[in-house]
Amino acid sequence: MDTQHPSAPSRARSRIAGHDHPNRGGLIHDNSRHTTRFTVIGNHLAQHADLSLLAIGLGTHIQSLPRGARIDIKTLAARFPEGVTRIAAALRELEKHGYLRRVRERVPGGRIITRTISCNRPPAARSPRSDHEPASDRPRRPAPAGDCTPGPRRKALPAVPTPSSSAPALLQAATDVLADLRRHDSRLLLSTADTAHLAPGLAAWLERDVSPSAVRRALTANLPEGTLHRPAALLAHRLTTQLPPPPPFSPPVPAPPVRHPFQNCDGCNRAFRAPEPGRCRDCREHPPS
């Protein structure tokens, strides 16, 4: 009886598949286990289908940074050779897909700052197949504690105009107008985060010589009837689309001429205007002999 070879193919293959061709190279991993100085990056970022290679690399770099590190465009452009324009575009990609969030906060002293939050697993990446694994191999798990976006994610508010001045007094005046809107329409009750987002846009109106009452009328006139599901988005739209042009340039008004008090001439005793006592012009030009 012939010896059987269970590992041998049952029949010769007539054609070698393209991906098994012995002359075609493929990726081989030579991995070592990291024990220090490493960052865990999800495949949903490393293999993202809609992000550019620059955005994937920048997102990986940002997730590797410690808390408090600066990731503004100027700092990143000084670190990498891609330049301000490409880095800014990559940051917008990451923000669009939920890997970055920007929130405005008021710090002691009244100044409003923008903080950037890095999310290592945004909501869109939490589906069972987000890491390229079969759905049956990945049971659903509850979101971990400290999740960067607890609860259902809300669509970001529309952008608002930016004032040329960031004076605290101007932003405070804009914040006061926004906080007062609920007195004119109870549906315009805004959260602290929404107010901080809208304040710069309203400040852009105020610095264009639009009075607070005029801004209030523009924001509250002809509101739709019924429930306003997201009043902050409606206000952001009006602040942007109805922004008035800058006021016309007005040349400075010349100062009125100085009117000196009357003095009695020491030569002819005639009254004349001068800043201090002395002789009138006639006596100075033709002094008595």
PAZAKOL-400222 format. One line per 2 residues: their letters; for each residue x, y, z of N, C-alpha, C. Coordinates in nm, 2 decimals. Example, Ala and Ser with C-alpha at 12.3 -4.5 7.8 and 13.67 -1.06 7.14 Angstrom:
! PAZAKOL-400222
AS> 1.32,-0.57,0.78,1.23,-0.45,0.78,1.32,-0.33,0.78 | 1.28,-0.22,0.71,1.37,-0.11,0.71,1.29,0.00,0.79
This chain:
! PAZAKOL-400222
MD> 0.09,-0.12,0.00,0.00,0.00,0.00,0.09,0.12,0.00 | 0.05,0.22,-0.08,0.13,0.34,-0.09,0.12,0.42,0.04
TQ> 0.22,0.50,0.07,0.22,0.59,0.19,0.14,0.71,0.15 | 0.04,0.75,0.24,-0.04,0.86,0.22,0.03,0.99,0.27
HP> 0.00,1.10,0.21,0.06,1.24,0.25,-0.06,1.33,0.27 | -0.12,1.33,0.39,-0.24,1.42,0.41,-0.21,1.57,0.39
SA> -0.09,1.61,0.40,-0.06,1.76,0.38,-0.04,1.80,0.24 | -0.03,1.70,0.15,0.00,1.73,0.01,-0.13,1.77,-0.05
PS> -0.13,1.86,-0.15,-0.26,1.90,-0.22,-0.32,1.78,-0.29 | -0.45,1.78,-0.29,-0.52,1.67,-0.35,-0.51,1.66,-0.50
RA> -0.49,1.78,-0.56,-0.47,1.79,-0.70,-0.38,1.91,-0.74 | -0.31,1.89,-0.84,-0.21,2.00,-0.88,-0.29,2.12,-0.93
RS> -0.25,2.24,-0.88,-0.31,2.36,-0.92,-0.27,2.40,-1.06 | -0.36,2.42,-1.15,-0.33,2.45,-1.29,-0.27,2.59,-1.30
RI> -0.30,2.68,-1.21,-0.26,2.82,-1.22,-0.23,2.88,-1.08 | -0.12,2.94,-1.06,-0.09,3.00,-0.93,-0.16,3.14,-0.92
AG> -0.23,3.15,-0.81,-0.30,3.28,-0.79,-0.20,3.39,-0.78 | -0.25,3.51,-0.82,-0.16,3.63,-0.83,-0.10,3.66,-0.70
HD> -0.18,3.66,-0.59,-0.13,3.70,-0.46,-0.04,3.59,-0.40 | -0.03,3.47,-0.46,0.06,3.37,-0.41,0.18,3.35,-0.50
HP> 0.19,3.43,-0.60,0.30,3.41,-0.69,0.44,3.43,-0.62 | 0.53,3.33,-0.64,0.65,3.33,-0.57,0.74,3.45,-0.61
NR> 0.72,3.51,-0.72,0.81,3.62,-0.77,0.75,3.75,-0.73 | 0.63,3.76,-0.67,0.57,3.88,-0.64,0.59,3.91,-0.49
GG> 0.65,4.03,-0.45,0.68,4.06,-0.31,0.56,4.10,-0.24 | 0.56,4.08,-0.11,0.45,4.12,-0.02,0.51,4.17,0.11
LI> 0.42,4.23,0.20,0.47,4.28,0.32,0.50,4.17,0.42 | 0.61,4.18,0.49,0.65,4.09,0.60,0.68,4.17,0.72
HD> 0.62,4.14,0.83,0.65,4.22,0.95,0.77,4.16,1.03 | 0.86,4.24,1.07,0.96,4.20,1.17,0.94,4.28,1.29
NS> 0.86,4.23,1.38,0.81,4.31,1.50,0.88,4.27,1.62 | 0.90,4.37,1.71,0.95,4.35,1.84,0.85,4.41,1.94
RH> 0.84,4.35,2.05,0.74,4.40,2.15,0.79,4.52,2.22 | 0.71,4.63,2.22,0.75,4.75,2.29,0.71,4.74,2.43
TT> 0.80,4.79,2.52,0.78,4.79,2.66,0.78,4.93,2.72 | 0.84,5.03,2.65,0.85,5.17,2.69,0.83,5.25,2.57
RF> 0.78,5.38,2.59,0.78,5.48,2.49,0.70,5.43,2.36 | 0.58,5.39,2.38,0.50,5.35,2.26,0.36,5.41,2.28
TV> 0.29,5.41,2.16,0.15,5.46,2.16,0.06,5.36,2.08 | -0.05,5.33,2.14,-0.15,5.24,2.07,-0.23,5.32,1.98
IG> -0.23,5.29,1.85,-0.31,5.36,1.75,-0.40,5.26,1.68 | -0.53,5.29,1.68,-0.63,5.21,1.62,-0.62,5.20,1.47
NH> -0.65,5.08,1.41,-0.65,5.07,1.26,-0.75,5.16,1.20 | -0.86,5.21,1.27,-0.95,5.30,1.21,-0.89,5.43,1.18
LA> -0.77,5.46,1.24,-0.70,5.58,1.20,-0.59,5.54,1.11 | -0.51,5.44,1.14,-0.39,5.41,1.06,-0.43,5.36,0.92
QH> -0.55,5.30,0.90,-0.60,5.26,0.77,-0.73,5.33,0.73 | -0.75,5.45,0.77,-0.87,5.52,0.74,-0.88,5.54,0.59
AD> -1.00,5.51,0.54,-1.02,5.52,0.40,-1.04,5.66,0.34 | -1.08,5.75,0.42,-1.11,5.89,0.37,-1.01,5.99,0.42
LS> -0.91,5.96,0.50,-0.81,6.05,0.54,-0.69,6.05,0.45 | -0.63,6.16,0.43,-0.50,6.17,0.35,-0.39,6.11,0.44
LL> -0.28,6.07,0.37,-0.17,6.02,0.44,-0.11,6.12,0.54 | -0.11,6.24,0.50,-0.06,6.35,0.59,-0.15,6.35,0.72
AI> -0.28,6.35,0.70,-0.37,6.35,0.81,-0.35,6.23,0.90 | -0.34,6.11,0.84,-0.31,5.99,0.93,-0.18,6.01,1.01
GL> -0.08,6.05,0.94,0.05,6.07,1.01,0.04,6.18,1.12 | -0.03,6.29,1.09,-0.04,6.39,1.19,-0.13,6.35,1.30
GT> -0.24,6.27,1.27,-0.32,6.22,1.38,-0.24,6.13,1.47 | -0.16,6.04,1.41,-0.07,5.95,1.49,0.02,6.03,1.58
HI> 0.08,6.14,1.52,0.18,6.22,1.60,0.11,6.29,1.72 | -0.01,6.34,1.69,-0.08,6.41,1.80,-0.12,6.32,1.91
QS> -0.16,6.19,1.88,-0.20,6.10,1.98,-0.08,6.05,2.06 | 0.04,6.07,2.01,0.16,6.03,2.08,0.21,6.14,2.18
LP> 0.16,6.26,2.17,0.21,6.37,2.25,0.15,6.37,2.39 | 0.22,6.43,2.49,0.17,6.43,2.62,0.06,6.54,2.64
RG> -0.01,6.53,2.74,-0.12,6.63,2.77,-0.05,6.76,2.79 | -0.12,6.87,2.73,-0.07,7.00,2.74,0.03,7.04,2.63
AR> 0.06,6.95,2.54,0.15,6.98,2.43,0.08,7.08,2.33 | 0.16,7.17,2.27,0.10,7.26,2.18,0.09,7.20,2.04
ID> -0.03,7.21,1.98,-0.05,7.15,1.85,-0.11,7.26,1.75 | -0.08,7.38,1.78,-0.13,7.49,1.69,-0.06,7.48,1.56
IK> -0.11,7.54,1.45,-0.05,7.53,1.32,0.09,7.58,1.32 | 0.12,7.69,1.38,0.25,7.75,1.38,0.36,7.65,1.44
TL> 0.32,7.59,1.56,0.41,7.49,1.62,0.43,7.37,1.53 | 0.33,7.32,1.47,0.34,7.20,1.39,0.42,7.23,1.26
AA> 0.40,7.35,1.21,0.48,7.39,1.09,0.63,7.40,1.12 | 0.66,7.44,1.24,0.80,7.45,1.28,0.86,7.31,1.30
RF> 0.78,7.22,1.33,0.82,7.08,1.36,0.84,7.00,1.23 | 0.75,7.02,1.13,0.74,6.93,1.01,0.76,7.02,0.89
PE> 0.81,6.96,0.78,0.84,7.04,0.66,0.73,7.06,0.57 | 0.60,7.01,0.60,0.49,7.02,0.50,0.44,7.16,0.48
GV> 0.46,7.25,0.58,0.42,7.39,0.56,0.28,7.41,0.63 | 0.25,7.54,0.64,0.13,7.58,0.71,0.00,7.54,0.64
TR> 0.00,7.55,0.51,-0.13,7.52,0.43,-0.16,7.38,0.44 | -0.07,7.29,0.42,-0.10,7.14,0.42,-0.13,7.09,0.56
IA> -0.06,7.15,0.66,-0.09,7.11,0.80,-0.22,7.15,0.84 | -0.26,7.28,0.80,-0.39,7.33,0.84,-0.50,7.24,0.77
AA> -0.48,7.20,0.65,-0.58,7.11,0.58,-0.59,6.98,0.65 | -0.47,6.92,0.69,-0.48,6.79,0.76,-0.55,6.80,0.90
LR> -0.53,6.91,0.97,-0.60,6.93,1.09,-0.75,6.94,1.07 | -0.79,7.01,0.96,-0.94,7.01,0.93,-0.99,6.87,0.90
EL> -0.91,6.79,0.83,-0.96,6.65,0.80,-0.98,6.58,0.93 | -0.88,6.59,1.03,-0.90,6.52,1.15,-1.02,6.57,1.23
EK> -1.04,6.70,1.22,-1.16,6.75,1.29,-1.29,6.71,1.23 | -1.29,6.70,1.10,-1.41,6.65,1.03,-1.45,6.51,1.07
HG> -1.35,6.43,1.08,-1.37,6.29,1.11,-1.37,6.26,1.26 | -1.37,6.36,1.35,-1.39,6.34,1.49,-1.26,6.31,1.57
YL> -1.14,6.31,1.51,-1.02,6.29,1.58,-0.97,6.41,1.66 | -1.02,6.53,1.63,-0.99,6.65,1.70,-1.12,6.72,1.72
RR> -1.13,6.78,1.84,-1.25,6.87,1.87,-1.19,7.00,1.93 | -1.25,7.11,1.90,-1.21,7.24,1.95,-1.33,7.30,2.04
VR> -1.29,7.34,2.16,-1.39,7.39,2.25,-1.34,7.53,2.30 | -1.43,7.62,2.32,-1.40,7.75,2.37,-1.43,7.75,2.52
ER> -1.34,7.81,2.60,-1.36,7.81,2.74,-1.32,7.95,2.79 | -1.39,8.00,2.89,-1.36,8.13,2.95,-1.26,8.10,3.07
VP> -1.15,8.17,3.07,-1.05,8.15,3.18,-1.07,8.27,3.28 | -1.01,8.26,3.40,-1.02,8.37,3.49,-0.96,8.50,3.43
GG> -1.04,8.61,3.45,-1.00,8.73,3.38,-1.09,8.77,3.27 | -1.18,8.67,3.23,-1.28,8.70,3.12,-1.23,8.66,2.98
RI> -1.10,8.62,2.97,-1.05,8.59,2.83,-1.11,8.45,2.79 | -1.14,8.44,2.66,-1.19,8.32,2.60,-1.08,8.25,2.52
IT> -1.05,8.13,2.55,-0.94,8.06,2.48,-1.00,7.93,2.41 | -0.93,7.88,2.31,-0.97,7.76,2.24,-0.89,7.65,2.28
RT> -0.95,7.54,2.33,-0.87,7.42,2.36,-0.90,7.31,2.26 | -0.79,7.23,2.23,-0.80,7.12,2.13,-0.80,6.99,2.20
IS> -0.90,6.91,2.18,-0.92,6.77,2.24,-0.89,6.67,2.13 | -0.79,6.58,2.16,-0.76,6.47,2.07,-0.84,6.34,2.12
CN> -0.92,6.28,2.02,-1.00,6.16,2.05,-0.93,6.04,1.98 | -0.89,5.95,2.06,-0.82,5.83,2.00,-0.92,5.73,1.94
RP> -1.05,5.75,1.97,-1.15,5.66,1.90,-1.28,5.74,1.89 | -1.30,5.82,1.79,-1.42,5.90,1.78,-1.54,5.81,1.75
PA> -1.66,5.86,1.77,-1.78,5.78,1.75,-1.79,5.70,1.62 | -1.74,5.76,1.51,-1.75,5.70,1.38,-1.67,5.57,1.37
AR> -1.57,5.56,1.46,-1.48,5.45,1.46,-1.52,5.34,1.56 | -1.64,5.35,1.62,-1.68,5.25,1.72,-1.77,5.14,1.67
SP> -1.79,5.13,1.54,-1.87,5.03,1.49,-1.80,4.89,1.50 | -1.87,4.78,1.50,-1.80,4.65,1.52,-1.70,4.62,1.42
RS> -1.71,4.68,1.29,-1.61,4.65,1.19,-1.51,4.76,1.17 | -1.50,4.85,1.27,-1.42,4.97,1.24,-1.27,4.94,1.24
DH> -1.22,4.83,1.30,-1.08,4.80,1.30,-1.05,4.69,1.20 | -1.14,4.67,1.10,-1.12,4.57,0.99,-1.12,4.43,1.05
EP> -1.21,4.40,1.14,-1.23,4.27,1.20,-1.37,4.22,1.17 | -1.39,4.09,1.16,-1.52,4.04,1.13,-1.62,4.08,1.25
AS> -1.74,4.11,1.21,-1.84,4.15,1.32,-1.86,4.05,1.42 | -1.85,3.91,1.38,-1.88,3.81,1.48,-1.76,3.79,1.58
DR> -1.64,3.85,1.54,-1.53,3.83,1.63,-1.52,3.95,1.73 | -1.60,4.05,1.71,-1.59,4.17,1.80,-1.72,4.19,1.87
PR> -1.74,4.14,1.99,-1.87,4.17,2.06,-1.88,4.32,2.10 | -2.00,4.37,2.10,-2.02,4.51,2.14,-1.98,4.53,2.29
RP> -1.91,4.64,2.32,-1.87,4.67,2.45,-1.92,4.81,2.49 | -1.95,4.84,2.61,-1.98,4.97,2.65,-1.87,5.07,2.63
AP> -1.90,5.19,2.61,-1.79,5.29,2.59,-1.71,5.30,2.72 | -1.58,5.31,2.71,-1.49,5.32,2.83,-1.51,5.45,2.91
AG> -1.48,5.44,3.03,-1.49,5.56,3.12,-1.40,5.67,3.06 | -1.44,5.80,3.07,-1.36,5.90,3.03,-1.36,5.92,2.88
DC> -1.46,5.87,2.81,-1.48,5.88,2.67,-1.48,6.03,2.63 | -1.42,6.06,2.52,-1.40,6.20,2.48,-1.53,6.26,2.44
TP> -1.63,6.19,2.40,-1.76,6.24,2.35,-1.87,6.16,2.41 | -1.90,6.17,2.54,-2.01,6.09,2.60,-2.14,6.12,2.54
GP> -2.22,6.02,2.52,-2.36,6.04,2.47,-2.35,6.06,2.32 | -2.47,6.08,2.25,-2.47,6.10,2.11,-2.40,6.23,2.07
RR> -2.32,6.22,1.96,-2.24,6.33,1.92,-2.33,6.43,1.84 | -2.32,6.56,1.88,-2.39,6.66,1.81,-2.31,6.72,1.70
KA> -2.38,6.76,1.59,-2.31,6.83,1.48,-2.25,6.96,1.53 | -2.13,6.99,1.49,-2.06,7.11,1.53,-2.14,7.23,1.48
LP> -2.14,7.34,1.56,-2.20,7.46,1.53,-2.14,7.53,1.41 | -2.21,7.60,1.32,-2.15,7.67,1.21,-2.05,7.77,1.26
AV> -1.95,7.80,1.18,-1.85,7.90,1.21,-1.92,8.04,1.22 | -1.86,8.13,1.30,-1.91,8.26,1.31,-1.80,8.36,1.27
PT> -1.83,8.49,1.24,-1.73,8.58,1.20,-1.63,8.60,1.32 | -1.51,8.65,1.29,-1.41,8.67,1.39,-1.38,8.82,1.39
PS> -1.38,8.88,1.51,-1.36,9.02,1.53,-1.21,9.05,1.51 | -1.18,9.17,1.47,-1.04,9.21,1.45,-0.97,9.24,1.59
SS> -1.05,9.26,1.69,-1.00,9.29,1.82,-1.05,9.18,1.92 | -0.96,9.14,2.00,-1.00,9.03,2.10,-1.00,9.09,2.24
AP> -1.03,9.22,2.25,-1.04,9.29,2.38,-1.14,9.22,2.47 | -1.10,9.19,2.60,-1.20,9.13,2.69,-1.33,9.21,2.70
AL> -1.32,9.34,2.70,-1.44,9.42,2.72,-1.54,9.40,2.60 | -1.48,9.39,2.48,-1.57,9.36,2.36,-1.64,9.23,2.37
LQ> -1.56,9.12,2.41,-1.62,8.99,2.42,-1.72,8.98,2.53 | -1.70,9.06,2.64,-1.79,9.06,2.75,-1.92,9.12,2.71
AA> -1.91,9.23,2.63,-2.03,9.30,2.59,-2.11,9.21,2.49 | -2.04,9.13,2.41,-2.11,9.04,2.32,-2.18,8.92,2.40
TD> -2.11,8.88,2.50,-2.16,8.77,2.59,-2.29,8.82,2.66 | -2.29,8.95,2.71,-2.40,9.00,2.78,-2.52,9.01,2.68
VL> -2.50,9.05,2.56,-2.61,9.05,2.46,-2.67,8.91,2.44 | -2.58,8.81,2.43,-2.63,8.67,2.41,-2.71,8.62,2.53
AD> -2.66,8.65,2.65,-2.73,8.61,2.77,-2.86,8.68,2.79 | -2.88,8.79,2.73,-3.00,8.87,2.75,-3.11,8.83,2.64
LR> -3.07,8.75,2.54,-3.17,8.71,2.44,-3.29,8.63,2.50 | -3.26,8.55,2.60,-3.37,8.47,2.66,-3.48,8.56,2.72
RH> -3.45,8.68,2.75,-3.55,8.77,2.81,-3.65,8.82,2.70 | -3.60,8.82,2.58,-3.69,8.86,2.46,-3.76,8.74,2.40
DS> -3.70,8.62,2.41,-3.76,8.50,2.36,-3.70,8.38,2.44 | -3.79,8.32,2.52,-3.74,8.21,2.61,-3.68,8.09,2.54
RL> -3.70,8.08,2.41,-3.64,7.97,2.33,-3.50,7.99,2.30 | -3.45,8.12,2.32,-3.31,8.15,2.30,-3.22,8.14,2.42
LL> -3.25,8.04,2.50,-3.17,8.01,2.62,-3.05,7.93,2.58 | -2.93,7.98,2.59,-2.81,7.93,2.54,-2.72,7.87,2.65
ST> -2.65,7.76,2.62,-2.56,7.70,2.72,-2.43,7.79,2.72 | -2.34,7.76,2.82,-2.22,7.83,2.83,-2.13,7.80,2.71
AD> -2.12,7.68,2.66,-2.04,7.65,2.55,-2.09,7.71,2.42 | -2.22,7.72,2.40,-2.28,7.78,2.28,-2.25,7.93,2.29
TA> -2.27,7.99,2.41,-2.24,8.14,2.42,-2.10,8.17,2.39 | -2.00,8.09,2.44,-1.86,8.11,2.41,-1.83,8.10,2.26
HL> -1.90,8.01,2.19,-1.88,7.99,2.05,-1.94,8.11,1.97 | -2.05,8.17,2.01,-2.12,8.27,1.94,-2.06,8.41,1.97
AP> -2.00,8.43,2.09,-1.96,8.56,2.13,-1.86,8.63,2.03 | -1.76,8.56,1.98,-1.68,8.64,1.88,-1.75,8.69,1.76
GL> -1.85,8.61,1.71,-1.93,8.65,1.60,-2.01,8.77,1.63 | -2.07,8.78,1.75,-2.15,8.90,1.79,-2.05,9.02,1.81
AA> -1.93,8.99,1.86,-1.84,9.10,1.88,-1.80,9.16,1.75 | -1.80,9.08,1.64,-1.77,9.14,1.51,-1.87,9.24,1.47
WL> -2.00,9.22,1.51,-2.10,9.32,1.48,-2.08,9.45,1.57 | -2.05,9.43,1.69,-2.03,9.54,1.78,-1.92,9.63,1.74
ER> -1.81,9.57,1.69,-1.70,9.66,1.65,-1.72,9.73,1.52 | -1.83,9.69,1.45,-1.87,9.77,1.33,-1.98,9.87,1.36
DV> -1.98,9.92,1.48,-2.06,10.03,1.52,-2.21,9.99,1.52 | -2.24,9.86,1.54,-2.38,9.82,1.55,-2.42,9.82,1.70
SP> -2.52,9.88,1.73,-2.56,9.89,1.88,-2.61,9.76,1.93 | -2.60,9.73,2.06,-2.65,9.60,2.11,-2.80,9.58,2.08
SA> -2.88,9.69,2.08,-3.02,9.67,2.06,-3.04,9.63,1.91 | -2.96,9.69,1.82,-2.98,9.66,1.68,-2.94,9.51,1.65
VR> -2.83,9.46,1.72,-2.79,9.32,1.70,-2.90,9.23,1.76 | -2.96,9.27,1.87,-3.07,9.19,1.93,-3.19,9.18,1.83
RA> -3.22,9.29,1.77,-3.34,9.29,1.68,-3.31,9.20,1.56 | -3.18,9.20,1.51,-3.15,9.12,1.39,-3.15,8.97,1.43
LT> -3.12,8.94,1.55,-3.12,8.79,1.59,-3.25,8.74,1.63 | -3.34,8.83,1.67,-3.47,8.78,1.72,-3.59,8.81,1.63
AN> -3.57,8.88,1.52,-3.68,8.91,1.43,-3.71,8.79,1.35 | -3.85,8.78,1.33,-3.90,8.68,1.24,-3.85,8.54,1.26
LP> -3.84,8.50,1.39,-3.80,8.36,1.42,-3.91,8.26,1.38 | -3.87,8.14,1.35,-3.97,8.04,1.31,-4.06,8.01,1.43
EG> -4.19,7.97,1.40,-4.28,7.94,1.51,-4.25,7.80,1.56 | -4.29,7.77,1.68,-4.27,7.64,1.74,-4.14,7.62,1.81
TL> -4.10,7.50,1.83,-3.98,7.47,1.91,-3.85,7.50,1.82 | -3.75,7.56,1.88,-3.62,7.58,1.81,-3.53,7.46,1.86
HR> -3.51,7.36,1.78,-3.43,7.25,1.83,-3.29,7.28,1.86 | -3.23,7.38,1.79,-3.09,7.42,1.82,-3.08,7.56,1.79
PA> -3.12,7.65,1.89,-3.11,7.79,1.87,-2.98,7.85,1.84 | -2.87,7.78,1.90,-2.74,7.84,1.87,-2.70,7.83,1.72
AL> -2.74,7.72,1.66,-2.71,7.71,1.51,-2.78,7.81,1.43 | -2.90,7.84,1.47,-2.98,7.95,1.40,-2.91,8.08,1.42
LA> -2.87,8.11,1.54,-2.80,8.24,1.57,-2.67,8.25,1.50 | -2.59,8.14,1.49,-2.46,8.14,1.42,-2.49,8.17,1.27
HR> -2.59,8.11,1.22,-2.62,8.14,1.08,-2.66,8.29,1.05 | -2.74,8.34,1.14,-2.77,8.49,1.12,-2.65,8.58,1.15
LT> -2.57,8.55,1.24,-2.45,8.63,1.27,-2.36,8.63,1.15 | -2.36,8.52,1.07,-2.27,8.51,0.95,-2.33,8.57,0.83
TQ> -2.45,8.53,0.80,-2.51,8.58,0.67,-2.56,8.72,0.68 | -2.59,8.78,0.80,-2.64,8.91,0.80,-2.54,9.01,0.86
LP> -2.41,8.97,0.86,-2.31,9.06,0.91,-2.30,9.19,0.83 | -2.32,9.30,0.89,-2.31,9.43,0.81,-2.17,9.46,0.77
PP> -2.15,9.55,0.67,-2.02,9.59,0.63,-1.96,9.68,0.73 | -1.83,9.70,0.72,-1.77,9.80,0.82,-1.82,9.94,0.79
PP> -1.82,10.02,0.89,-1.87,10.16,0.87,-1.78,10.24,0.78 | -1.84,10.33,0.70,-1.75,10.41,0.61,-1.65,10.49,0.69
FS> -1.54,10.51,0.62,-1.43,10.58,0.68,-1.46,10.73,0.70 | -1.44,10.78,0.82,-1.47,10.92,0.84,-1.34,10.99,0.88
PP> -1.30,11.09,0.81,-1.17,11.16,0.85,-1.19,11.23,0.99 | -1.08,11.24,1.06,-1.09,11.30,1.19,-1.14,11.44,1.18
VP> -1.23,11.48,1.28,-1.28,11.61,1.28,-1.17,11.71,1.34 | -1.14,11.81,1.26,-1.03,11.90,1.31,-1.08,11.97,1.44
AP> -0.98,11.99,1.53,-1.01,12.06,1.66,-1.05,12.20,1.63 | -1.15,12.25,1.71,-1.19,12.39,1.70,-1.07,12.48,1.73
PV> -1.07,12.60,1.67,-0.96,12.70,1.70,-0.97,12.74,1.84 | -0.85,12.77,1.90,-0.84,12.81,2.04,-0.88,12.96,2.05
RH> -0.97,12.99,2.14,-1.01,13.13,2.16,-0.95,13.17,2.29 | -0.85,13.26,2.28,-0.78,13.31,2.40,-0.86,13.42,2.47
PF> -0.84,13.44,2.59,-0.91,13.54,2.66,-0.87,13.68,2.62 | -0.96,13.78,2.65,-0.93,13.92,2.62,-0.82,13.97,2.72
QN> -0.72,14.05,2.66,-0.62,14.12,2.74,-0.62,14.27,2.71 | -0.58,14.35,2.80,-0.57,14.50,2.77,-0.42,14.52,2.73
CD> -0.41,14.59,2.61,-0.28,14.62,2.56,-0.20,14.71,2.66 | -0.08,14.67,2.69,0.00,14.76,2.78,0.05,14.89,2.71
GC> 0.04,14.89,2.58,0.08,15.02,2.51,-0.04,15.11,2.48 | -0.15,15.06,2.43,-0.26,15.15,2.39,-0.38,15.12,2.47
NR> -0.38,15.03,2.56,-0.49,14.99,2.65,-0.61,14.94,2.57 | -0.59,14.89,2.44,-0.69,14.84,2.37,-0.71,14.69,2.40
AF> -0.83,14.64,2.39,-0.86,14.50,2.42,-0.82,14.41,2.30 | -0.75,14.30,2.33,-0.72,14.21,2.22,-0.71,14.07,2.29
RA> -0.72,13.96,2.20,-0.71,13.83,2.25,-0.57,13.78,2.25 | -0.53,13.72,2.36,-0.40,13.66,2.37,-0.39,13.57,2.49
PE> -0.30,13.47,2.49,-0.29,13.38,2.60,-0.25,13.45,2.73 | -0.18,13.56,2.72,-0.13,13.62,2.84,-0.12,13.77,2.81
PG> -0.11,13.86,2.92,-0.10,14.00,2.90,0.02,14.04,2.82 | 0.01,14.16,2.76,0.12,14.21,2.68,0.08,14.32,2.59
RC> 0.14,14.33,2.47,0.11,14.44,2.38,0.03,14.38,2.26 | -0.06,14.45,2.20,-0.14,14.41,2.08,-0.04,14.40,1.96
RD> -0.09,14.35,1.85,-0.01,14.34,1.74,0.04,14.47,1.68 | -0.05,14.57,1.68,-0.02,14.70,1.63,0.10,14.76,1.71
CR> 0.09,14.75,1.84,0.19,14.81,1.92,0.32,14.74,1.91 | 0.31,14.60,1.88,0.44,14.53,1.86,0.50,14.56,1.73
EH> 0.42,14.58,1.62,0.47,14.62,1.49,0.52,14.76,1.48 | 0.44,14.85,1.55,0.47,15.00,1.55,0.48,15.05,1.69
PP> 0.59,15.02,1.75,0.60,15.07,1.89,0.60,15.22,1.90 | 0.54,15.28,2.00,0.55,15.43,2.01,0.70,15.47,2.03
S> 0.73,15.59,1.97,0.87,15.64,1.97,0.89,15.71,2.11
